[in-house]
Amino acid sequence: MLKYYYRNNSFPVIWDNYWGSYRVNSEMAIQIALQQIPGKVVKVELDYEDGVLVYEVYILTTYGLYEVKINANTGQIFEIEKEDD
């Protein structure tokens, strides 16, 4: 069932408990990523990757910037990639 909410008398915001159904929140995604790549988290994004909702956690280390992609439903790591300068 869809519920409509309004922010500041503007367009309706549709909420169907979609975000509440995921088991992994951004804090958990950060902890999972830091277990694999220790460093400083500089950015976290929620995005779709091949039709699956994933957290993209960017971590800065002394060796460079890494992107860790984590499944937002299971917490499983999809990919760890070193970003090019």
Phi and psi restraints in degrees (range 20) as a CNS / XPLOR table:
assign (resid 1 and name C) (resid 2 and name N)
       (resid 2 and name CA) (resid 2 and name C) 1.0 -90.0 20.0 2
assign (resid 2 and name N) (resid 2 and name CA)
       (resid 2 and name C) (resid 3 and name N) 1.0 139.8 20.0 2
assign (resid 2 and name C) (resid 3 and name N)
       (resid 3 and name CA) (resid 3 and name C) 1.0 -119.0 20.0 2
assign (resid 3 and name N) (resid 3 and name CA)
       (resid 3 and name C) (resid 4 and name N) 1.0 143.0 20.0 2
assign (resid 3 and name C) (resid 4 and name N)
       (resid 4 and name CA) (resid 4 and name C) 1.0 -110.2 20.0 2
assign (resid 4 and name N) (resid 4 and name CA)
       (resid 4 and name C) (resid 5 and name N) 1.0 130.4 20.0 2
assign (resid 4 and name C) (resid 5 and name N)
       (resid 5 and name CA) (resid 5 and name C) 1.0 -124.1 20.0 2
assign (resid 5 and name N) (resid 5 and name CA)
       (resid 5 and name C) (resid 6 and name N) 1.0 153.6 20.0 2
assign (resid 5 and name C) (resid 6 and name N)
       (resid 6 and name CA) (resid 6 and name C) 1.0 -119.3 20.0 2
assign (resid 6 and name N) (resid 6 and name CA)
       (resid 6 and name C) (resid 7 and name N) 1.0 138.7 20.0 2
assign (resid 6 and name C) (resid 7 and name N)
       (resid 7 and name CA) (resid 7 and name C) 1.0 -108.7 20.0 2
assign (resid 7 and name N) (resid 7 and name CA)
       (resid 7 and name C) (resid 8 and name N) 1.0 119.9 20.0 2
assign (resid 7 and name C) (resid 8 and name N)
       (resid 8 and name CA) (resid 8 and name C) 1.0 50.6 20.0 2
assign (resid 8 and name N) (resid 8 and name CA)
       (resid 8 and name C) (resid 9 and name N) 1.0 42.3 20.0 2
assign (resid 8 and name C) (resid 9 and name N)
       (resid 9 and name CA) (resid 9 and name C) 1.0 56.8 20.0 2
assign (resid 9 and name N) (resid 9 and name CA)
       (resid 9 and name C) (resid 10 and name N) 1.0 34.5 20.0 2
assign (resid 9 and name C) (resid 10 and name N)
       (resid 10 and name CA) (resid 10 and name C) 1.0 -111.1 20.0 2
assign (resid 10 and name N) (resid 10 and name CA)
       (resid 10 and name C) (resid 11 and name N) 1.0 -150.0 20.0 2
assign (resid 10 and name C) (resid 11 and name N)
       (resid 11 and name CA) (resid 11 and name C) 1.0 -64.7 20.0 2
assign (resid 11 and name N) (resid 11 and name CA)
       (resid 11 and name C) (resid 12 and name N) 1.0 149.3 20.0 2
assign (resid 11 and name C) (resid 12 and name N)
       (resid 12 and name CA) (resid 12 and name C) 1.0 -69.8 20.0 2
assign (resid 12 and name N) (resid 12 and name CA)
       (resid 12 and name C) (resid 13 and name N) 1.0 146.4 20.0 2
assign (resid 12 and name C) (resid 13 and name N)
       (resid 13 and name CA) (resid 13 and name C) 1.0 -104.5 20.0 2
assign (resid 13 and name N) (resid 13 and name CA)
       (resid 13 and name C) (resid 14 and name N) 1.0 121.8 20.0 2
assign (resid 13 and name C) (resid 14 and name N)
       (resid 14 and name CA) (resid 14 and name C) 1.0 -88.4 20.0 2
assign (resid 14 and name N) (resid 14 and name CA)
       (resid 14 and name C) (resid 15 and name N) 1.0 127.5 20.0 2
assign (resid 14 and name C) (resid 15 and name N)
       (resid 15 and name CA) (resid 15 and name C) 1.0 -131.2 20.0 2
assign (resid 15 and name N) (resid 15 and name CA)
       (resid 15 and name C) (resid 16 and name N) 1.0 118.8 20.0 2
assign (resid 15 and name C) (resid 16 and name N)
       (resid 16 and name CA) (resid 16 and name C) 1.0 -122.9 20.0 2
assign (resid 16 and name N) (resid 16 and name CA)
       (resid 16 and name C) (resid 17 and name N) 1.0 26.5 20.0 2
assign (resid 16 and name C) (resid 17 and name N)
       (resid 17 and name CA) (resid 17 and name C) 1.0 66.0 20.0 2
assign (resid 17 and name N) (resid 17 and name CA)
       (resid 17 and name C) (resid 18 and name N) 1.0 21.9 20.0 2
assign (resid 17 and name C) (resid 18 and name N)
       (resid 18 and name CA) (resid 18 and name C) 1.0 -61.0 20.0 2
assign (resid 18 and name N) (resid 18 and name CA)
       (resid 18 and name C) (resid 19 and name N) 1.0 -51.3 20.0 2
assign (resid 18 and name C) (resid 19 and name N)
       (resid 19 and name CA) (resid 19 and name C) 1.0 -70.6 20.0 2
assign (resid 19 and name N) (resid 19 and name CA)
       (resid 19 and name C) (resid 20 and name N) 1.0 -29.8 20.0 2
assign (resid 19 and name C) (resid 20 and name N)
       (resid 20 and name CA) (resid 20 and name C) 1.0 -71.8 20.0 2
assign (resid 20 and name N) (resid 20 and name CA)
       (resid 20 and name C) (resid 21 and name N) 1.0 -11.5 20.0 2
assign (resid 20 and name C) (resid 21 and name N)
       (resid 21 and name CA) (resid 21 and name C) 1.0 -86.3 20.0 2
assign (resid 21 and name N) (resid 21 and name CA)
       (resid 21 and name C) (resid 22 and name N) 1.0 -8.0 20.0 2
assign (resid 21 and name C) (resid 22 and name N)
       (resid 22 and name CA) (resid 22 and name C) 1.0 -86.3 20.0 2
assign (resid 22 and name N) (resid 22 and name CA)
       (resid 22 and name C) (resid 23 and name N) 1.0 143.8 20.0 2
assign (resid 22 and name C) (resid 23 and name N)
       (resid 23 and name CA) (resid 23 and name C) 1.0 -84.5 20.0 2
assign (resid 23 and name N) (resid 23 and name CA)
       (resid 23 and name C) (resid 24 and name N) 1.0 -24.2 20.0 2
assign (resid 23 and name C) (resid 24 and name N)
       (resid 24 and name CA) (resid 24 and name C) 1.0 -107.0 20.0 2
assign (resid 24 and name N) (resid 24 and name CA)
       (resid 24 and name C) (resid 25 and name N) 1.0 124.5 20.0 2
assign (resid 24 and name C) (resid 25 and name N)
       (resid 25 and name CA) (resid 25 and name C) 1.0 -99.6 20.0 2
assign (resid 25 and name N) (resid 25 and name CA)
       (resid 25 and name C) (resid 26 and name N) 1.0 178.3 20.0 2
assign (resid 25 and name C) (resid 26 and name N)
       (resid 26 and name CA) (resid 26 and name C) 1.0 -63.9 20.0 2
assign (resid 26 and name N) (resid 26 and name CA)
       (resid 26 and name C) (resid 27 and name N) 1.0 -36.5 20.0 2
assign (resid 26 and name C) (resid 27 and name N)
       (resid 27 and name CA) (resid 27 and name C) 1.0 -64.1 20.0 2
assign (resid 27 and name N) (resid 27 and name CA)
       (resid 27 and name C) (resid 28 and name N) 1.0 -41.2 20.0 2
assign (resid 27 and name C) (resid 28 and name N)
       (resid 28 and name CA) (resid 28 and name C) 1.0 -66.2 20.0 2
assign (resid 28 and name N) (resid 28 and name CA)
       (resid 28 and name C) (resid 29 and name N) 1.0 -40.5 20.0 2
assign (resid 28 and name C) (resid 29 and name N)
       (resid 29 and name CA) (resid 29 and name C) 1.0 -61.6 20.0 2
assign (resid 29 and name N) (resid 29 and name CA)
       (resid 29 and name C) (resid 30 and name N) 1.0 -40.5 20.0 2
assign (resid 29 and name C) (resid 30 and name N)
       (resid 30 and name CA) (resid 30 and name C) 1.0 -61.9 20.0 2
assign (resid 30 and name N) (resid 30 and name CA)
       (resid 30 and name C) (resid 31 and name N) 1.0 -45.3 20.0 2
assign (resid 30 and name C) (resid 31 and name N)
       (resid 31 and name CA) (resid 31 and name C) 1.0 -63.0 20.0 2
assign (resid 31 and name N) (resid 31 and name CA)
       (resid 31 and name C) (resid 32 and name N) 1.0 -40.3 20.0 2
assign (resid 31 and name C) (resid 32 and name N)
       (resid 32 and name CA) (resid 32 and name C) 1.0 -62.9 20.0 2
assign (resid 32 and name N) (resid 32 and name CA)
       (resid 32 and name C) (resid 33 and name N) 1.0 -44.5 20.0 2
assign (resid 32 and name C) (resid 33 and name N)
       (resid 33 and name CA) (resid 33 and name C) 1.0 -65.5 20.0 2
assign (resid 33 and name N) (resid 33 and name CA)
       (resid 33 and name C) (resid 34 and name N) 1.0 -42.3 20.0 2
assign (resid 33 and name C) (resid 34 and name N)
       (resid 34 and name CA) (resid 34 and name C) 1.0 -67.6 20.0 2
assign (resid 34 and name N) (resid 34 and name CA)
       (resid 34 and name C) (resid 35 and name N) 1.0 -23.3 20.0 2
assign (resid 34 and name C) (resid 35 and name N)
       (resid 35 and name CA) (resid 35 and name C) 1.0 -67.3 20.0 2
assign (resid 35 and name N) (resid 35 and name CA)
       (resid 35 and name C) (resid 36 and name N) 1.0 -29.6 20.0 2
assign (resid 35 and name C) (resid 36 and name N)
       (resid 36 and name CA) (resid 36 and name C) 1.0 -91.4 20.0 2
assign (resid 36 and name N) (resid 36 and name CA)
       (resid 36 and name C) (resid 37 and name N) 1.0 -40.3 20.0 2
assign (resid 36 and name C) (resid 37 and name N)
       (resid 37 and name CA) (resid 37 and name C) 1.0 -129.6 20.0 2
assign (resid 37 and name N) (resid 37 and name CA)
       (resid 37 and name C) (resid 38 and name N) 1.0 94.9 20.0 2
assign (resid 37 and name C) (resid 38 and name N)
       (resid 38 and name CA) (resid 38 and name C) 1.0 -67.8 20.0 2
assign (resid 38 and name N) (resid 38 and name CA)
       (resid 38 and name C) (resid 39 and name N) 1.0 138.6 20.0 2
assign (resid 38 and name C) (resid 39 and name N)
       (resid 39 and name CA) (resid 39 and name C) 1.0 165.5 20.0 2
assign (resid 39 and name N) (resid 39 and name CA)
       (resid 39 and name C) (resid 40 and name N) 1.0 -156.7 20.0 2
assign (resid 39 and name C) (resid 40 and name N)
       (resid 40 and name CA) (resid 40 and name C) 1.0 -107.7 20.0 2
assign (resid 40 and name N) (resid 40 and name CA)
       (resid 40 and name C) (resid 41 and name N) 1.0 123.1 20.0 2
assign (resid 40 and name C) (resid 41 and name N)
       (resid 41 and name CA) (resid 41 and name C) 1.0 -74.6 20.0 2
assign (resid 41 and name N) (resid 41 and name CA)
       (resid 41 and name C) (resid 42 and name N) 1.0 124.4 20.0 2
assign (resid 41 and name C) (resid 42 and name N)
       (resid 42 and name CA) (resid 42 and name C) 1.0 -109.2 20.0 2
assign (resid 42 and name N) (resid 42 and name CA)
       (resid 42 and name C) (resid 43 and name N) 1.0 -17.8 20.0 2
assign (resid 42 and name C) (resid 43 and name N)
       (resid 43 and name CA) (resid 43 and name C) 1.0 -165.1 20.0 2
assign (resid 43 and name N) (resid 43 and name CA)
       (resid 43 and name C) (resid 44 and name N) 1.0 144.3 20.0 2
assign (resid 43 and name C) (resid 44 and name N)
       (resid 44 and name CA) (resid 44 and name C) 1.0 -134.6 20.0 2
assign (resid 44 and name N) (resid 44 and name CA)
       (resid 44 and name C) (resid 45 and name N) 1.0 128.6 20.0 2
assign (resid 44 and name C) (resid 45 and name N)
       (resid 45 and name CA) (resid 45 and name C) 1.0 -128.0 20.0 2
assign (resid 45 and name N) (resid 45 and name CA)
       (resid 45 and name C) (resid 46 and name N) 1.0 151.9 20.0 2
assign (resid 45 and name C) (resid 46 and name N)
       (resid 46 and name CA) (resid 46 and name C) 1.0 -110.6 20.0 2
assign (resid 46 and name N) (resid 46 and name CA)
       (resid 46 and name C) (resid 47 and name N) 1.0 122.4 20.0 2
assign (resid 46 and name C) (resid 47 and name N)
       (resid 47 and name CA) (resid 47 and name C) 1.0 -148.3 20.0 2
assign (resid 47 and name N) (resid 47 and name CA)
       (resid 47 and name C) (resid 48 and name N) 1.0 169.3 20.0 2
assign (resid 47 and name C) (resid 48 and name N)
       (resid 48 and name CA) (resid 48 and name C) 1.0 -96.7 20.0 2
assign (resid 48 and name N) (resid 48 and name CA)
       (resid 48 and name C) (resid 49 and name N) 1.0 136.2 20.0 2
assign (resid 48 and name C) (resid 49 and name N)
       (resid 49 and name CA) (resid 49 and name C) 1.0 -132.0 20.0 2
assign (resid 49 and name N) (resid 49 and name CA)
       (resid 49 and name C) (resid 50 and name N) 1.0 110.5 20.0 2
assign (resid 49 and name C) (resid 50 and name N)
       (resid 50 and name CA) (resid 50 and name C) 1.0 54.8 20.0 2
assign (resid 50 and name N) (resid 50 and name CA)
       (resid 50 and name C) (resid 51 and name N) 1.0 40.9 20.0 2
assign (resid 50 and name C) (resid 51 and name N)
       (resid 51 and name CA) (resid 51 and name C) 1.0 80.7 20.0 2
assign (resid 51 and name N) (resid 51 and name CA)
       (resid 51 and name C) (resid 52 and name N) 1.0 5.6 20.0 2
assign (resid 51 and name C) (resid 52 and name N)
       (resid 52 and name CA) (resid 52 and name C) 1.0 -117.1 20.0 2
assign (resid 52 and name N) (resid 52 and name CA)
       (resid 52 and name C) (resid 53 and name N) 1.0 136.7 20.0 2
assign (resid 52 and name C) (resid 53 and name N)
       (resid 53 and name CA) (resid 53 and name C) 1.0 -74.7 20.0 2
assign (resid 53 and name N) (resid 53 and name CA)
       (resid 53 and name C) (resid 54 and name N) 1.0 124.9 20.0 2
assign (resid 53 and name C) (resid 54 and name N)
       (resid 54 and name CA) (resid 54 and name C) 1.0 -132.5 20.0 2
assign (resid 54 and name N) (resid 54 and name CA)
       (resid 54 and name C) (resid 55 and name N) 1.0 151.0 20.0 2
assign (resid 54 and name C) (resid 55 and name N)
       (resid 55 and name CA) (resid 55 and name C) 1.0 -90.9 20.0 2
assign (resid 55 and name N) (resid 55 and name CA)
       (resid 55 and name C) (resid 56 and name N) 1.0 134.0 20.0 2
assign (resid 55 and name C) (resid 56 and name N)
       (resid 56 and name CA) (resid 56 and name C) 1.0 -109.3 20.0 2
assign (resid 56 and name N) (resid 56 and name CA)
       (resid 56 and name C) (resid 57 and name N) 1.0 109.9 20.0 2
assign (resid 56 and name C) (resid 57 and name N)
       (resid 57 and name CA) (resid 57 and name C) 1.0 -106.0 20.0 2
assign (resid 57 and name N) (resid 57 and name CA)
       (resid 57 and name C) (resid 58 and name N) 1.0 121.6 20.0 2
assign (resid 57 and name C) (resid 58 and name N)
       (resid 58 and name CA) (resid 58 and name C) 1.0 -100.7 20.0 2
assign (resid 58 and name N) (resid 58 and name CA)
       (resid 58 and name C) (resid 59 and name N) 1.0 125.0 20.0 2
assign (resid 58 and name C) (resid 59 and name N)
       (resid 59 and name CA) (resid 59 and name C) 1.0 -124.5 20.0 2
assign (resid 59 and name N) (resid 59 and name CA)
       (resid 59 and name C) (resid 60 and name N) 1.0 129.1 20.0 2
assign (resid 59 and name C) (resid 60 and name N)
       (resid 60 and name CA) (resid 60 and name C) 1.0 -97.1 20.0 2
assign (resid 60 and name N) (resid 60 and name CA)
       (resid 60 and name C) (resid 61 and name N) 1.0 126.4 20.0 2
assign (resid 60 and name C) (resid 61 and name N)
       (resid 61 and name CA) (resid 61 and name C) 1.0 -123.7 20.0 2
assign (resid 61 and name N) (resid 61 and name CA)
       (resid 61 and name C) (resid 62 and name N) 1.0 177.7 20.0 2
assign (resid 61 and name C) (resid 62 and name N)
       (resid 62 and name CA) (resid 62 and name C) 1.0 -69.2 20.0 2
assign (resid 62 and name N) (resid 62 and name CA)
       (resid 62 and name C) (resid 63 and name N) 1.0 -16.3 20.0 2
assign (resid 62 and name C) (resid 63 and name N)
       (resid 63 and name CA) (resid 63 and name C) 1.0 -96.2 20.0 2
assign (resid 63 and name N) (resid 63 and name CA)
       (resid 63 and name C) (resid 64 and name N) 1.0 -7.0 20.0 2
assign (resid 63 and name C) (resid 64 and name N)
       (resid 64 and name CA) (resid 64 and name C) 1.0 137.6 20.0 2
assign (resid 64 and name N) (resid 64 and name CA)
       (resid 64 and name C) (resid 65 and name N) 1.0 -169.9 20.0 2
assign (resid 64 and name C) (resid 65 and name N)
       (resid 65 and name CA) (resid 65 and name C) 1.0 -98.4 20.0 2
assign (resid 65 and name N) (resid 65 and name CA)
       (resid 65 and name C) (resid 66 and name N) 1.0 130.4 20.0 2
assign (resid 65 and name C) (resid 66 and name N)
       (resid 66 and name CA) (resid 66 and name C) 1.0 -117.8 20.0 2
assign (resid 66 and name N) (resid 66 and name CA)
       (resid 66 and name C) (resid 67 and name N) 1.0 146.7 20.0 2
assign (resid 66 and name C) (resid 67 and name N)
       (resid 67 and name CA) (resid 67 and name C) 1.0 -115.0 20.0 2
assign (resid 67 and name N) (resid 67 and name CA)
       (resid 67 and name C) (resid 68 and name N) 1.0 124.2 20.0 2
assign (resid 67 and name C) (resid 68 and name N)
       (resid 68 and name CA) (resid 68 and name C) 1.0 -113.7 20.0 2
assign (resid 68 and name N) (resid 68 and name CA)
       (resid 68 and name C) (resid 69 and name N) 1.0 122.1 20.0 2
assign (resid 68 and name C) (resid 69 and name N)
       (resid 69 and name CA) (resid 69 and name C) 1.0 -101.9 20.0 2
assign (resid 69 and name N) (resid 69 and name CA)
       (resid 69 and name C) (resid 70 and name N) 1.0 127.1 20.0 2
assign (resid 69 and name C) (resid 70 and name N)
       (resid 70 and name CA) (resid 70 and name C) 1.0 -127.1 20.0 2
assign (resid 70 and name N) (resid 70 and name CA)
       (resid 70 and name C) (resid 71 and name N) 1.0 131.2 20.0 2
assign (resid 70 and name C) (resid 71 and name N)
       (resid 71 and name CA) (resid 71 and name C) 1.0 -62.0 20.0 2
assign (resid 71 and name N) (resid 71 and name CA)
       (resid 71 and name C) (resid 72 and name N) 1.0 123.8 20.0 2
assign (resid 71 and name C) (resid 72 and name N)
       (resid 72 and name CA) (resid 72 and name C) 1.0 -71.5 20.0 2
assign (resid 72 and name N) (resid 72 and name CA)
       (resid 72 and name C) (resid 73 and name N) 1.0 -15.7 20.0 2
assign (resid 72 and name C) (resid 73 and name N)
       (resid 73 and name CA) (resid 73 and name C) 1.0 -94.7 20.0 2
assign (resid 73 and name N) (resid 73 and name CA)
       (resid 73 and name C) (resid 74 and name N) 1.0 -41.3 20.0 2
assign (resid 73 and name C) (resid 74 and name N)
       (resid 74 and name CA) (resid 74 and name C) 1.0 -105.2 20.0 2
assign (resid 74 and name N) (resid 74 and name CA)
       (resid 74 and name C) (resid 75 and name N) 1.0 -21.2 20.0 2
assign (resid 74 and name C) (resid 75 and name N)
       (resid 75 and name CA) (resid 75 and name C) 1.0 82.8 20.0 2
assign (resid 75 and name N) (resid 75 and name CA)
       (resid 75 and name C) (resid 76 and name N) 1.0 5.3 20.0 2
assign (resid 75 and name C) (resid 76 and name N)
       (resid 76 and name CA) (resid 76 and name C) 1.0 -79.0 20.0 2
assign (resid 76 and name N) (resid 76 and name CA)
       (resid 76 and name C) (resid 77 and name N) 1.0 139.1 20.0 2
assign (resid 76 and name C) (resid 77 and name N)
       (resid 77 and name CA) (resid 77 and name C) 1.0 -78.7 20.0 2
assign (resid 77 and name N) (resid 77 and name CA)
       (resid 77 and name C) (resid 78 and name N) 1.0 127.3 20.0 2
assign (resid 77 and name C) (resid 78 and name N)
       (resid 78 and name CA) (resid 78 and name C) 1.0 -84.4 20.0 2
assign (resid 78 and name N) (resid 78 and name CA)
       (resid 78 and name C) (resid 79 and name N) 1.0 -47.2 20.0 2
assign (resid 78 and name C) (resid 79 and name N)
       (resid 79 and name CA) (resid 79 and name C) 1.0 -159.5 20.0 2
assign (resid 79 and name N) (resid 79 and name CA)
       (resid 79 and name C) (resid 80 and name N) 1.0 145.1 20.0 2
assign (resid 79 and name C) (resid 80 and name N)
       (resid 80 and name CA) (resid 80 and name C) 1.0 -122.8 20.0 2
assign (resid 80 and name N) (resid 80 and name CA)
       (resid 80 and name C) (resid 81 and name N) 1.0 124.3 20.0 2
assign (resid 80 and name C) (resid 81 and name N)
       (resid 81 and name CA) (resid 81 and name C) 1.0 -134.3 20.0 2
assign (resid 81 and name N) (resid 81 and name CA)
       (resid 81 and name C) (resid 82 and name N) 1.0 134.6 20.0 2
assign (resid 81 and name C) (resid 82 and name N)
       (resid 82 and name CA) (resid 82 and name C) 1.0 -85.2 20.0 2
assign (resid 82 and name N) (resid 82 and name CA)
       (resid 82 and name C) (resid 83 and name N) 1.0 126.4 20.0 2
assign (resid 82 and name C) (resid 83 and name N)
       (resid 83 and name CA) (resid 83 and name C) 1.0 -77.4 20.0 2
assign (resid 83 and name N) (resid 83 and name CA)
       (resid 83 and name C) (resid 84 and name N) 1.0 141.6 20.0 2
assign (resid 83 and name C) (resid 84 and name N)
       (resid 84 and name CA) (resid 84 and name C) 1.0 -77.4 20.0 2
assign (resid 84 and name N) (resid 84 and name CA)
       (resid 84 and name C) (resid 85 and name N) 1.0 146.0 20.0 2
